[in-house]
Amino acid sequence: MDNQKRQRLEAAGWQVGTVAEFLELSPSESEMIEVKLALSRKFKSLRESKKLSQQALAEKMQSSQSRVAKIEAGDSSATIDLMVQGLLSMGATRQEIAEAMLDS
């Protein structure tokens, strides 16, 4: 947010802060969210680069298409375990997964 917009909002009585401040997240909670979102982005980009449909990937993972969609949407119910399982089933290496987590 640019400085002028911030000043206008504060002058109008609004408080400006981060999502983590608003939700009162600890640094580790914020970091965990960033890691999950990074894995979610990697999951979707890898699926698309492999030209797999959500349904085809779900079958490969022995899961459901709706679960794949939730992973790609960054849904809070999607576990890191399931994301990593899906990435590995698409041929991602541990190195690629680690790099995705570092890019968060």
Secondary structure, 3 states (H helix, E strand, C coil): CCHHHHHHHHHCCCCCCCHHHHHCCCHHHHHHHHHHHHHHHHHHHHHHHCCCCHHHHHHHHCCCHHHHHHHHHCCCCCCHHHHHHHHHHCCCCHHHHHHHHHCC
